[in-house]
Amino acid sequence: MSRRTDQRREAAFALYEAEISGRTVDEVLESRDAPEFTAALARAADTHRDRLGGLIARNANGWELDRIAALERSVMLVALAEVAYPESIPSETPIPPAGAIEEAVEVAKEYCGSSAPAFVNGVLDAAFDELRQNPDGDE
Amino acid sequence: MSELDTTRLDDLVGQLERAAEQLRGGELSPDAAASLVEDCAALASQASGELEKLTREGSAEPAPGQDRLL
């Protein structure tokens, strides 16, 4: 597992920890002494949560955002944030959508329920299609 | 309709609530918190599986008033 792969997973877990603990994402990142890439990813996902959450909800086949398991939601928010807001993420080579999906699916395979990888794959694939058609979107 | 046995699900939810309470306390070391968060993800995944199982069992029960097909 590459360093960046580890840090993407850590960013998703930071969002997840914030959600289940009721702490802010910044508090969680500070308590974990998160590296720059992890922190930037988690903050971008958190800052743009409304827009990214809308992308997820519109492409989740009738699942409302708050009915999707918290870790699956966090994994998808991070994947979308890295592609949608590359200027917020310190990286020499921005990740393409297919790479972001692959990384998210691997986390889902390892930590989520048996149906999660296919769900994450399907939702992100459709969400990235929407993002391509409307890259600026509505904040 | 017989009652579904939600003991396992209740137990998992209880474990999750206790773990979340520990995280809210903010007194864990970073490593312990990271480990507990992964435990929470595993518990949530088990709870999701248990819920799916209960949903299947529930939908297998005939609805009240539903006639049996001959």
Backbone of each chain as ProteinMPNN parsed JSONL, in Angstrom:
{"seq_chain_A": "MSRRTDQRREAAFALYEAEISGRTVDEVLESRDAPEFTAALARAADTHRDRLGGLIARNANGWELDRIAALERSVMLVALAEVAYPESIPSETPIPPAGAIEEAVEVAKEYCGSSAPAFVNGVLDAAFDELRQNPDGDE", "coords_chain_A": {"N_chain_A": [[0.849, -1.198, 0.0], [0.6, 2.16, -0.954], [2.086, 5.197, 0.308], [0.43, 7.393, -0.14], [-1.976, 6.091, -0.514], [-2.416, 5.058, 2.055], [-2.77, 7.487, 3.344], [-5.045, 8.529, 2.177], [-6.932, 6.736, 3.144], [-6.649, 7.327, 5.854], [-7.618, 9.935, 5.866], [-10.313, 9.509, 5.267], [-11.02, 8.052, 7.523], [-10.625, 9.974, 9.454], [-12.707, 11.787, 8.905], [-14.782, 10.054, 9.454], [-14.351, 9.464, 12.164], [-14.789, 12.009, 13.236], [-17.481, 12.273, 12.722], [-18.697, 10.159, 14.229], [-17.892, 10.737, 16.764], [-18.615, 13.291, 17.329], [-16.847, 15.331, 17.372], [-14.988, 18.062, 15.829], [-13.694, 18.013, 12.456], [-11.221, 19.247, 12.288], [-10.38, 19.105, 14.974], [-10.061, 16.361, 15.269], [-8.061, 15.865, 13.353], [-5.958, 17.327, 14.435], [-5.578, 15.945, 16.844], [-4.619, 13.593, 15.897], [-2.278, 14.305, 14.766], [-2.075, 14.648, 11.967], [-0.62, 14.038, 8.73], [0.276, 16.4, 6.047], [-0.994, 15.889, 3.525], [-3.091, 14.121, 4.182], [-4.534, 15.751, 5.967], [-5.234, 17.899, 4.305], [-6.867, 16.643, 2.422], [-8.985, 15.656, 4.041], [-9.949, 18.056, 5.077], [-10.76, 19.392, 2.729], [-12.805, 17.7, 1.887], [-14.542, 18.035, 4.001], [-15.037, 20.813, 4.016], [-16.331, 21.15, 1.564], [-18.531, 19.625, 1.844], [-21.349, 19.842, 1.479], [-21.786, 20.214, -1.302], [-20.439, 17.95, -2.331], [-21.724, 15.916, -0.968], [-24.232, 16.198, -2.078], [-23.705, 15.369, -4.681], [-23.2, 12.667, -4.166], [-25.677, 11.839, -3.064], [-27.457, 12.278, -5.206], [-26.722, 10.321, -6.908], [-27.07, 7.897, -5.764], [-29.033, 6.024, -6.124], [-31.61, 6.391, -4.873], [-30.965, 6.234, -2.189], [-30.863, 8.147, 0.683], [-28.552, 10.657, 1.804], [-27.954, 10.608, 4.582], [-28.664, 8.054, 5.224], [-26.813, 6.4, 4.268], [-24.109, 4.307, 5.167], [-21.823, 5.543, 7.596], [-18.993, 5.329, 7.275], [-18.725, 4.524, 4.614], [-19.812, 6.758, 3.365], [-17.926, 8.683, 4.134], [-15.619, 7.724, 2.874], [-16.355, 8.052, 0.212], [-16.73, 10.829, 0.078], [-14.108, 11.742, 0.433], [-12.834, 10.685, -1.849], [-14.181, 12.043, -3.893], [-13.56, 14.689, -3.23], [-10.812, 14.844, -3.675], [-10.598, 14.706, -6.432], [-12.301, 16.722, -7.326], [-11.369, 19.063, -6.16], [-8.542, 19.701, -6.748], [-6.77, 21.774, -6.393], [-6.721, 22.219, -3.713], [-5.342, 20.18, -2.62], [-2.186, 19.005, -1.799], [-0.356, 17.847, -4.294], [1.692, 16.437, -6.806], [0.847, 15.12, -9.041], [-2.345, 15.075, -10.007], [-4.969, 12.863, -9.009], [-6.679, 10.641, -11.214], [-10.237, 10.196, -11.919], [-10.79, 7.392, -12.136], [-8.728, 6.265, -10.676], [-9.219, 7.304, -8.151], [-11.649, 6.092, -7.591], [-10.857, 3.415, -7.507], [-9.151, 3.41, -5.275], [-10.978, 4.101, -3.259], [-12.745, 1.952, -3.347], [-11.088, -0.107, -2.509], [-10.671, 0.55, 0.196], [-13.29, 0.283, 1.082], [-13.649, -2.458, 0.672], [-11.982, -3.487, 2.597], [-12.876, -2.449, 5.057], [-15.654, -2.071, 5.17], [-19.105, -3.234, 4.823], [-20.217, -6.236, 3.055], [-21.605, -5.518, 0.757], [-20.712, -3.039, 0.225], [-18.37, -2.361, -1.442], [-19.255, -2.598, -4.165], [-21.353, -0.809, -4.123], [-20.074, 1.645, -3.483], [-18.407, 1.831, -5.713], [-20.285, 2.05, -7.816], [-21.739, 4.381, -7.15], [-19.731, 6.361, -7.052], [-18.74, 6.248, -9.665], [-20.944, 7.172, -11.154], [-21.231, 9.658, -9.95], [-18.834, 10.932, -10.614], [-19.199, 11.116, -13.36], [-21.274, 12.98, -13.437], [-19.891, 15.105, -12.355], [-17.995, 15.579, -14.331], [-19.614, 16.563, -16.332], [-20.518, 18.855, -15.192], [-18.402, 20.614, -14.002], [-17.929, 22.845, -12.351], [-20.151, 23.099, -10.733], [-22.634, 23.519, -8.098], [-22.154, 25.291, -5.208]], "CA_chain_A": [[0.0, 0.0, 0.0], [1.462, 3.34, -1.045], [1.906, 6.208, 1.361], [-0.769, 8.18, -0.463], [-3.135, 5.223, -0.252], [-2.601, 5.099, 3.516], [-3.245, 8.807, 3.772], [-6.457, 8.657, 1.753], [-7.707, 5.97, 4.124], [-6.642, 8.087, 7.107], [-8.517, 11.085, 5.708], [-11.687, 8.995, 5.392], [-11.24, 7.687, 8.924], [-10.732, 11.218, 10.244], [-14.094, 12.251, 8.738], [-15.642, 9.089, 10.154], [-14.188, 9.677, 13.614], [-15.468, 13.263, 13.589], [-18.934, 12.052, 12.695], [-19.215, 9.304, 15.31], [-17.508, 11.251, 18.084], [-19.174, 14.617, 17.527], [-15.787, 16.351, 17.365], [-14.814, 18.633, 14.49], [-12.638, 17.371, 11.667], [-9.951, 19.859, 12.704], [-9.981, 18.541, 16.278], [-9.59, 14.981, 15.043], [-6.779, 15.917, 12.635], [-4.935, 17.782, 15.387], [-5.294, 14.895, 17.829], [-3.878, 12.518, 15.218], [-1.068, 14.862, 14.163], [-2.188, 14.134, 10.604], [0.273, 14.634, 7.727], [-0.321, 17.47, 5.252], [-1.887, 15.377, 2.477], [-4.279, 13.611, 4.87], [-5.291, 16.877, 6.516], [-5.812, 18.675, 3.199], [-7.969, 15.856, 1.859], [-10.111, 15.629, 4.985], [-10.524, 19.409, 5.169], [-11.464, 19.682, 1.472], [-14.053, 16.924, 1.91], [-15.418, 18.63, 5.011], [-15.419, 22.159, 3.574], [-17.241, 21.071, 0.411], [-19.415, 18.486, 2.15], [-22.702, 20.004, 0.935], [-21.786, 19.941, -2.743], [-20.036, 16.556, -2.576], [-22.815, 15.071, -0.465], [-25.29, 16.266, -3.08], [-23.283, 14.481, -5.776], [-23.408, 11.285, -3.716], [-27.111, 11.559, -2.898], [-28.149, 12.232, -6.504], [-26.276, 9.161, -7.682], [-27.087, 6.739, -4.867], [-30.203, 5.177, -6.393], [-32.682, 6.509, -3.896], [-30.477, 6.276, -0.803], [-30.58, 9.493, 1.173], [-27.172, 10.729, 2.272], [-27.805, 10.224, 5.985], [-28.971, 6.643, 5.375], [-25.635, 5.647, 3.825], [-23.222, 4.051, 6.306], [-20.95, 6.709, 7.784], [-17.654, 5.16, 6.705], [-18.87, 4.544, 3.15], [-20.007, 8.166, 2.991], [-16.642, 9.373, 4.306], [-14.711, 7.255, 1.815], [-16.766, 8.669, -1.057], [-16.462, 12.274, 0.16], [-12.668, 11.952, 0.226], [-12.525, 10.404, -3.259], [-14.708, 13.137, -4.708], [-12.838, 15.929, -2.913], [-9.469, 14.847, -4.275], [-10.715, 14.966, -7.869], [-13.025, 17.976, -7.585], [-10.65, 20.234, -5.615], [-7.107, 19.389, -6.772], [-5.995, 22.937, -5.927], [-6.671, 22.181, -2.248], [-4.61, 18.987, -2.198], [-0.791, 19.079, -2.245], [0.012, 16.664, -5.063], [2.294, 16.796, -8.091], [0.026, 14.517, -10.088], [-3.718, 14.855, -9.54], [-5.466, 11.511, -9.246], [-7.835, 10.615, -12.111], [-11.412, 9.588, -11.28], [-10.705, 5.925, -12.037], [-7.82, 5.957, -9.564], [-9.906, 7.638, -6.892], [-12.642, 5.034, -7.359], [-10.134, 2.192, -7.121], [-8.689, 3.567, -3.89], [-12.149, 4.082, -2.373], [-13.281, 0.582, -3.319], [-10.189, -0.931, -1.687], [-10.999, 0.824, 1.612], [-14.608, -0.322, 1.344], [-13.461, -3.918, 0.76], [-11.283, -3.842, 3.836], [-13.479, -1.98, 6.311], [-17.107, -1.911, 5.15], [-19.872, -4.451, 4.626], [-19.952, -6.968, 1.812], [-22.201, -4.864, -0.411], [-20.176, -1.674, 0.118], [-17.484, -2.062, -2.583], [-20.029, -2.389, -5.397], [-22.123, 0.425, -3.924], [-19.134, 2.768, -3.593], [-17.975, 1.874, -7.11], [-21.386, 2.536, -8.652], [-22.087, 5.773, -6.822], [-18.636, 7.25, -7.47], [-18.685, 6.264, -11.124], [-22.006, 8.069, -11.613], [-20.966, 11.008, -9.436], [-17.763, 11.532, -11.428], [-19.821, 11.472, -14.64], [-21.978, 14.255, -13.219], [-18.856, 16.12, -12.121], [-17.4, 15.899, -15.637], [-20.57, 17.364, -17.093], [-20.756, 20.125, -14.487], [-17.222, 20.649, -13.121], [-17.963, 23.921, -11.349], [-21.206, 22.709, -9.812], [-23.209, 24.529, -7.211], [-21.658, 25.142, -3.83]], "C_chain_A": [[0.884, 1.248, 0.0], [1.16, 4.301, 0.095], [0.624, 7.013, 1.122], [-2.046, 7.366, -0.202], [-3.445, 5.2, 1.238], [-3.231, 6.415, 3.942], [-4.671, 9.087, 3.32], [-7.35, 7.924, 2.751], [-7.776, 6.734, 5.451], [-7.569, 9.3, 7.041], [-9.971, 10.643, 5.866], [-11.984, 8.64, 6.851], [-11.323, 8.92, 9.82], [-12.151, 11.786, 10.135], [-15.046, 11.361, 9.529], [-15.569, 9.288, 11.66], [-14.903, 10.948, 14.049], [-16.974, 13.033, 13.669], [-19.406, 11.243, 13.902], [-18.883, 9.862, 16.692], [-18.124, 12.618, 18.374], [-18.115, 15.702, 17.625], [-15.686, 16.932, 15.953], [-13.693, 17.886, 13.774], [-11.27, 17.94, 12.072], [-9.464, 19.297, 14.038], [-9.404, 17.139, 16.109], [-8.207, 15.008, 14.373], [-5.652, 16.36, 13.577], [-4.572, 16.681, 16.372], [-4.478, 13.773, 17.207], [-2.542, 13.004, 14.66], [-0.979, 14.428, 12.692], [-1.203, 14.803, 9.658], [-0.492, 15.566, 6.782], [-1.343, 16.951, 4.235], [-3.199, 14.864, 3.093], [-5.164, 14.764, 5.331], [-5.965, 17.67, 5.401], [-7.009, 17.949, 2.591], [-9.204, 15.909, 2.761], [-10.767, 17.003, 5.059], [-11.3, 19.774, 3.897], [-12.804, 18.951, 1.453], [-15.048, 17.555, 2.879], [-15.941, 19.996, 4.556], [-16.483, 22.107, 2.48], [-18.265, 19.95, 0.587], [-20.798, 18.631, 1.503], [-22.744, 19.651, -0.548], [-21.483, 18.468, -3.014], [-21.11, 15.584, -2.091], [-23.984, 15.05, -1.433], [-24.975, 15.36, -4.266], [-23.531, 13.017, -5.411], [-24.904, 10.964, -3.692], [-27.824, 11.425, -4.236], [-27.8, 10.972, -7.297], [-26.313, 7.865, -6.874], [-28.371, 5.922, -4.984], [-31.239, 5.211, -5.267], [-32.241, 6.489, -2.441], [-30.243, 7.726, -0.403], [-29.205, 9.484, 1.826], [-27.02, 10.224, 3.713], [-28.208, 8.773, 6.243], [-27.812, 5.771, 4.883], [-24.698, 5.491, 5.017], [-22.137, 5.121, 6.38], [-19.573, 6.526, 7.15], [-17.699, 5.156, 5.18], [-19.017, 5.99, 2.659], [-18.687, 8.928, 3.075], [-15.657, 8.998, 3.209], [-15.059, 7.943, 0.495], [-16.513, 10.171, -1.053], [-14.986, 12.566, -0.127], [-12.3, 11.741, -1.245], [-12.981, 11.551, -4.146], [-13.928, 14.428, -4.48], [-11.488, 15.976, -3.623], [-9.528, 15.172, -5.761], [-11.322, 16.35, -8.126], [-12.24, 19.212, -7.149], [-9.136, 19.989, -5.575], [-6.25, 20.546, -6.249], [-5.867, 22.96, -4.398], [-5.781, 21.071, -1.719], [-3.17, 19.072, -2.692], [-0.368, 17.792, -2.961], [0.604, 17.093, -6.396], [1.449, 16.276, -9.243], [-1.378, 14.27, -9.561], [-4.206, 13.447, -9.898], [-6.63, 11.567, -10.233], [-9.024, 9.958, -11.413], [-11.298, 8.072, -11.117], [-9.799, 5.499, -10.878], [-8.473, 6.217, -8.216], [-10.941, 6.569, -6.558], [-11.952, 3.771, -6.856], [-9.681, 2.25, -5.665], [-9.855, 3.463, -2.908], [-12.703, 2.664, -2.241], [-12.4, -0.32, -2.453], [-10.45, -0.709, -0.193], [-12.322, 0.166, 1.975], [-14.488, -1.837, 1.49], [-12.901, -4.308, 2.116], [-12.101, -3.545, 5.09], [-15.009, -1.93, 6.321], [-17.795, -3.256, 4.893], [-19.689, -5.036, 3.234], [-20.526, -6.274, 0.571], [-21.567, -3.494, -0.682], [-19.281, -1.446, -1.104], [-18.256, -1.784, -3.878], [-20.826, -1.085, -5.3], [-21.232, 1.646, -4.13], [-18.7, 2.943, -5.054], [-19.061, 2.505, -7.992], [-21.699, 4.0, -8.41], [-20.989, 6.718, -7.316], [-18.549, 7.347, -8.988], [-19.727, 7.255, -11.671], [-21.746, 9.508, -11.158], [-19.858, 11.69, -10.243], [-18.267, 11.895, -12.828], [-20.516, 12.82, -14.525], [-20.966, 15.388, -13.059], [-18.193, 16.542, -13.439], [-18.324, 16.82, -16.432], [-20.77, 18.752, -16.483], [-19.615, 20.348, -13.49], [-17.254, 21.739, -12.056], [-19.031, 23.676, -10.299], [-21.76, 23.871, -9.019], [-22.704, 24.283, -5.814], [-22.799, 25.262, -2.853]], "O_chain_A": [[1.787, 1.388, 0.825], [0.12, 4.221, 0.749], [-0.151, 7.275, 2.042], [-3.054, 7.895, 0.267], [-4.604, 5.31, 1.637], [-4.117, 6.446, 4.796], [-5.417, 9.796, 3.996], [-8.396, 8.435, 3.151], [-8.826, 6.783, 6.091], [-8.221, 9.652, 8.024], [-10.764, 11.321, 6.519], [-13.08, 8.903, 7.347], [-12.02, 8.904, 10.834], [-12.732, 12.213, 11.133], [-15.978, 11.834, 10.179], [-16.589, 9.282, 12.348], [-15.547, 10.977, 15.097], [-17.647, 13.535, 14.569], [-20.403, 11.596, 14.531], [-19.523, 9.499, 17.679], [-18.155, 13.056, 19.524], [-18.428, 16.855, 17.923], [-16.227, 16.368, 15.002], [-12.864, 17.222, 14.396], [-10.29, 17.203, 12.183], [-8.271, 19.044, 14.209], [-8.397, 16.783, 16.722], [-7.301, 14.274, 14.769], [-4.54, 15.835, 13.522], [-3.4, 16.5, 16.701], [-3.733, 13.081, 17.902], [-1.761, 12.207, 14.14], [0.045, 13.915, 12.239], [-0.969, 16.006, 9.765], [-1.72, 15.538, 6.715], [-2.43, 17.512, 4.103], [-4.283, 15.144, 2.581], [-6.377, 14.759, 5.118], [-7.124, 18.067, 5.527], [-8.032, 18.562, 2.285], [-10.316, 16.172, 2.303], [-11.992, 17.108, 5.099], [-12.364, 20.388, 3.97], [-13.819, 19.518, 1.049], [-16.248, 17.602, 2.608], [-17.127, 20.297, 4.692], [-17.415, 22.911, 2.466], [-18.79, 19.405, -0.384], [-21.359, 17.644, 1.028], [-23.608, 18.9, -1.0], [-22.162, 17.816, -3.807], [-21.369, 14.561, -2.725], [-24.65, 14.027, -1.597], [-25.853, 14.675, -4.79], [-24.007, 12.231, -6.23], [-25.339, 9.947, -4.232], [-28.692, 10.567, -4.397], [-28.501, 10.607, -8.241], [-25.684, 6.871, -7.236], [-28.75, 5.213, -4.051], [-31.679, 4.169, -4.781], [-33.059, 6.706, -1.547], [-29.508, 8.45, -1.075], [-28.746, 8.46, 2.333], [-26.073, 9.502, 4.026], [-28.104, 8.306, 7.377], [-27.827, 4.553, 5.059], [-24.512, 6.431, 5.79], [-21.601, 5.55, 5.358], [-19.039, 7.461, 6.553], [-16.818, 5.717, 4.528], [-18.414, 6.382, 1.659], [-18.367, 9.724, 2.192], [-14.947, 9.854, 2.681], [-14.172, 8.364, -0.248], [-16.12, 10.732, -2.076], [-14.659, 13.517, -0.837], [-11.545, 12.526, -1.819], [-12.255, 11.981, -5.043], [-13.666, 15.174, -5.423], [-11.074, 17.026, -4.113], [-8.634, 15.828, -6.296], [-10.899, 17.059, -9.039], [-12.426, 20.293, -7.709], [-8.519, 20.058, -4.512], [-5.153, 20.336, -5.732], [-4.999, 23.645, -3.858], [-5.493, 21.013, -0.524], [-2.948, 19.2, -3.896], [-0.062, 16.785, -2.324], [0.087, 18.002, -7.046], [1.349, 16.914, -10.291], [-1.588, 13.362, -8.757], [-3.887, 12.92, -10.963], [-7.487, 12.443, -10.117], [-8.846, 9.244, -10.426], [-11.668, 7.53, -10.076], [-10.065, 4.511, -10.194], [-8.303, 5.453, -7.266], [-11.099, 6.183, -5.399], [-12.406, 3.139, -5.902], [-9.806, 1.278, -4.92], [-9.743, 2.825, -1.861], [-13.081, 2.235, -1.151], [-12.905, -1.194, -1.748], [-10.45, -1.659, 0.59], [-12.459, -0.432, 3.042], [-15.151, -2.433, 2.338], [-13.289, -5.317, 2.705], [-12.035, -4.288, 6.069], [-15.604, -1.761, 7.385], [-17.133, -4.286, 4.764], [-19.088, -4.418, 2.355], [-19.997, -6.425, -0.531], [-21.855, -2.866, -1.701], [-19.423, -0.412, -1.757], [-17.939, -0.839, -4.601], [-20.953, -0.352, -6.281], [-21.59, 2.569, -4.861], [-18.636, 4.062, -5.563], [-18.78, 3.383, -8.807], [-21.902, 4.766, -9.352], [-21.278, 7.749, -7.923], [-18.307, 8.427, -9.528], [-19.422, 8.071, -12.541], [-22.011, 10.457, -11.896], [-19.937, 12.887, -10.522], [-17.809, 12.875, -13.415], [-20.374, 13.686, -15.388], [-21.168, 16.491, -13.566], [-17.871, 17.714, -13.634], [-17.869, 17.738, -17.115], [-21.143, 19.699, -17.176], [-19.826, 20.281, -12.279], [-16.674, 21.578, -10.982], [-18.85, 23.999, -9.126], [-21.41, 25.031, -9.234], [-22.819, 23.174, -5.294], [-22.59, 25.165, -1.644]]}, "seq_chain_B": "MSELDTTRLDDLVGQLERAAEQLRGGELSPDAAASLVEDCAALASQASGELEKLTREGSAEPAPGQDRLL", "coords_chain_B": {"N_chain_B": [[-47.317, -12.885, 13.39], [-44.009, -13.791, 14.09], [-41.74, -12.502, 16.597], [-38.737, -10.777, 15.714], [-35.403, -11.692, 16.512], [-33.456, -9.457, 17.975], [-31.237, -9.362, 19.514], [-28.452, -9.645, 18.994], [-27.976, -7.482, 17.265], [-28.676, -5.357, 18.932], [-26.688, -5.632, 20.828], [-24.396, -5.053, 19.321], [-24.9, -2.404, 18.616], [-24.857, -1.264, 21.152], [-22.154, -1.654, 21.814], [-20.998, -0.009, 19.877], [-21.979, 2.489, 20.668], [-20.736, 2.771, 23.144], [-18.071, 2.865, 22.34], [-18.067, 5.191, 20.782], [-18.604, 7.01, 22.777], [-16.241, 6.89, 24.258], [-14.507, 7.966, 22.355], [-15.536, 10.528, 22.146], [-14.838, 11.496, 24.594], [-12.185, 12.179, 24.293], [-9.795, 11.493, 25.504], [-8.11, 9.517, 24.758], [-5.03, 8.11, 23.537], [-3.453, 9.076, 20.408], [-2.91, 6.752, 18.863], [-4.482, 4.82, 20.16], [-6.996, 5.92, 19.763], [-7.173, 5.839, 16.96], [-7.143, 3.096, 16.571], [-9.481, 2.367, 17.899], [-11.362, 3.638, 16.312], [-11.162, 2.146, 13.988], [-12.114, -0.24, 15.029], [-14.732, 0.552, 15.499], [-15.626, 0.88, 12.872], [-15.57, -1.783, 12.061], [-17.466, -2.888, 13.803], [-19.724, -1.456, 12.971], [-19.967, -2.426, 10.414], [-20.547, -5.124, 10.946], [-22.966, -4.737, 12.255], [-24.483, -3.71, 10.177], [-24.589, -5.928, 8.496], [-26.016, -7.647, 10.173], [-28.403, -6.27, 10.345], [-29.271, -6.435, 7.693], [-29.685, -9.17, 7.589], [-31.775, -9.475, 9.441], [-33.699, -7.982, 8.135], [-34.144, -9.546, 5.88], [-35.161, -11.842, 7.123], [-37.447, -10.743, 8.249], [-38.899, -9.969, 5.986], [-39.497, -12.419, 5.006], [-41.525, -13.317, 6.482], [-45.061, -13.763, 6.303], [-47.177, -11.045, 5.467], [-49.544, -9.452, 7.683], [-52.778, -10.737, 7.295], [-52.257, -11.571, 4.771], [-53.006, -13.808, 2.197], [-52.35, -17.288, 1.775], [-50.849, -18.54, -1.157], [-52.291, -20.899, -3.291]], "CA_chain_B": [[-45.921, -12.771, 12.957], [-43.123, -13.967, 15.234], [-40.825, -11.371, 16.822], [-37.366, -11.022, 15.285], [-34.446, -11.629, 17.617], [-32.519, -8.361, 17.689], [-30.244, -9.333, 20.59], [-27.108, -9.423, 18.444], [-27.926, -6.108, 16.757], [-28.673, -4.464, 20.102], [-25.364, -5.736, 21.444], [-23.445, -4.322, 18.467], [-25.194, -0.966, 18.753], [-24.353, -0.878, 22.463], [-20.684, -1.565, 21.727], [-20.686, 1.195, 19.092], [-22.258, 3.681, 21.476], [-19.679, 2.899, 24.165], [-16.843, 3.283, 21.66], [-18.227, 6.603, 20.414], [-18.485, 7.772, 24.016], [-14.803, 6.974, 24.554], [-13.9, 8.91, 21.406], [-15.998, 11.878, 22.51], [-14.09, 11.915, 25.774], [-10.948, 12.796, 23.815], [-8.663, 11.224, 26.396], [-7.323, 8.395, 24.235], [-3.844, 8.467, 22.763], [-3.78, 9.026, 18.966], [-2.918, 5.359, 18.383], [-5.644, 4.131, 20.723], [-8.187, 6.452, 19.091], [-7.199, 5.307, 15.59], [-7.502, 1.683, 16.67], [-10.89, 2.293, 18.293], [-12.162, 4.041, 15.153], [-11.225, 0.972, 13.105], [-13.037, -1.179, 15.677], [-16.092, 1.056, 15.259], [-15.982, 0.55, 11.489], [-15.852, -3.223, 12.01], [-18.747, -3.1, 14.489], [-20.786, -0.92, 12.116], [-20.121, -3.366, 9.3], [-21.27, -6.286, 11.48], [-24.35, -4.318, 12.524], [-25.139, -3.599, 8.882], [-24.874, -7.3, 8.069], [-27.075, -8.176, 11.038], [-29.646, -5.599, 9.95], [-29.695, -7.042, 6.422], [-30.193, -10.508, 7.908], [-33.088, -9.308, 10.073], [-34.629, -7.508, 7.105], [-34.516, -10.72, 5.069], [-36.027, -12.701, 7.942], [-38.723, -10.045, 8.405], [-39.664, -9.987, 4.736], [-39.917, -13.794, 4.743], [-42.764, -13.543, 7.218], [-46.215, -13.244, 5.554], [-47.799, -9.839, 6.028], [-50.832, -9.745, 8.313], [-53.905, -10.782, 6.383], [-51.866, -12.048, 3.445], [-53.443, -15.189, 1.981], [-51.367, -18.207, 1.206], [-51.186, -18.924, -2.537], [-52.488, -22.35, -3.413]], "C_chain_B": [[-45.012, -12.921, 14.177], [-42.174, -12.784, 15.352], [-39.429, -11.73, 16.357], [-36.447, -10.89, 16.494], [-33.377, -10.58, 17.295], [-31.406, -8.285, 18.737], [-28.854, -8.978, 20.077], [-26.951, -7.971, 17.958], [-27.866, -5.116, 17.92], [-27.303, -4.447, 20.769], [-24.324, -4.93, 20.638], [-23.653, -2.809, 18.593], [-24.684, -0.453, 20.099], [-22.834, -0.712, 22.458], [-20.262, -0.309, 20.966], [-20.889, 2.457, 19.913], [-21.181, 3.884, 22.542], [-18.369, 3.377, 23.542], [-16.903, 4.763, 21.293], [-18.081, 7.496, 21.644], [-17.018, 7.953, 24.404], [-14.123, 7.986, 23.634], [-14.293, 10.343, 21.744], [-15.225, 12.413, 23.706], [-12.759, 12.557, 25.432], [-9.735, 12.532, 24.679], [-7.788, 10.08, 25.913], [-6.069, 8.918, 23.542], [-4.213, 8.393, 21.282], [-3.84, 7.595, 18.445], [-4.146, 4.61, 18.873], [-6.922, 4.607, 20.043], [-8.295, 5.883, 17.685], [-7.639, 3.849, 15.595], [-8.996, 1.533, 16.999], [-11.803, 2.676, 17.119], [-12.266, 2.869, 14.167], [-12.149, -0.086, 13.695], [-14.486, -0.764, 15.429], [-16.541, 0.701, 13.841], [-16.342, -0.927, 11.379], [-17.2, -3.527, 12.67], [-19.915, -2.628, 13.613], [-21.042, -1.854, 10.94], [-20.885, -4.61, 9.75], [-22.737, -5.942, 11.717], [-25.139, -4.216, 11.223], [-25.515, -4.984, 8.359], [-26.017, -7.909, 8.863], [-28.432, -7.567, 10.656], [-30.182, -6.182, 8.645], [-30.315, -8.412, 6.675], [-31.605, -10.411, 8.501], [-34.129, -8.85, 9.056], [-35.098, -8.671, 6.235], [-35.485, -11.609, 5.836], [-37.412, -12.074, 8.075], [-39.555, -10.123, 7.146], [-40.1, -11.396, 4.374], [-41.222, -14.115, 5.452], [-43.939, -13.026, 6.376], [-46.798, -12.015, 6.25], [-49.14, -10.193, 6.645], [-51.945, -9.726, 7.273], [-53.579, -11.317, 5.004], [-52.293, -13.517, 3.291], [-52.323, -16.025, 1.406], [-51.798, -18.566, -0.225], [-51.293, -20.431, -2.611], [-51.863, -22.867, -4.698]], "O_chain_B": [[-45.221, -12.253, 15.19], [-41.838, -12.141, 14.358], [-38.973, -12.854, 16.571], [-36.688, -10.076, 17.386], [-32.509, -10.798, 16.449], [-30.714, -7.272, 18.841], [-28.167, -8.128, 20.642], [-25.933, -7.325, 18.207], [-27.097, -4.155, 17.889], [-26.82, -3.405, 21.213], [-23.49, -4.225, 21.206], [-22.693, -2.043, 18.667], [-24.146, 0.651, 20.187], [-22.298, 0.242, 23.022], [-19.308, 0.37, 21.344], [-20.077, 3.381, 19.863], [-20.763, 5.01, 22.812], [-17.648, 4.184, 24.128], [-15.931, 5.498, 21.464], [-17.516, 8.587, 21.573], [-16.606, 9.034, 24.825], [-13.274, 8.763, 24.07], [-13.477, 11.259, 21.64], [-14.985, 13.615, 23.824], [-12.254, 13.385, 26.19], [-8.747, 13.263, 24.603], [-6.826, 9.709, 26.585], [-6.054, 10.035, 23.024], [-5.181, 7.722, 20.925], [-4.732, 7.26, 17.665], [-4.776, 3.864, 18.123], [-7.823, 3.813, 19.775], [-9.379, 5.487, 17.257], [-8.408, 3.418, 14.735], [-9.68, 0.676, 16.44], [-12.883, 2.108, 16.954], [-13.325, 2.632, 13.586], [-12.882, -0.753, 12.965], [-15.353, -1.602, 15.184], [-17.676, 0.279, 13.625], [-17.298, -1.289, 10.694], [-17.98, -4.329, 12.157], [-20.947, -3.292, 13.518], [-22.183, -2.049, 10.522], [-21.761, -5.099, 9.036], [-23.632, -6.735, 11.424], [-26.312, -4.586, 11.167], [-26.616, -5.188, 7.846], [-26.876, -8.596, 8.312], [-29.457, -8.247, 10.645], [-31.385, -6.398, 8.498], [-31.324, -8.776, 6.071], [-32.507, -11.158, 8.119], [-35.285, -9.269, 9.101], [-36.277, -8.777, 5.895], [-36.489, -12.072, 5.294], [-38.426, -12.77, 8.021], [-40.769, -10.319, 7.208], [-40.978, -11.57, 3.529], [-41.935, -15.05, 5.085], [-43.831, -11.951, 5.787], [-46.894, -11.969, 7.477], [-49.806, -11.124, 6.192], [-52.034, -8.8, 6.466], [-54.463, -11.502, 4.168], [-51.984, -14.356, 4.137], [-51.471, -15.543, 0.66], [-52.968, -18.858, -0.47], [-50.467, -21.15, -2.049], [-51.926, -24.064, -4.977]]}, "name": "protein", "num_of_chains": 2, "seq": "MSRRTDQRREAAFALYEAEISGRTVDEVLESRDAPEFTAALARAADTHRDRLGGLIARNANGWELDRIAALERSVMLVALAEVAYPESIPSETPIPPAGAIEEAVEVAKEYCGSSAPAFVNGVLDAAFDELRQNPDGDEMSELDTTRLDDLVGQLERAAEQLRGGELSPDAAASLVEDCAALASQASGELEKLTREGSAEPAPGQDRLL"}
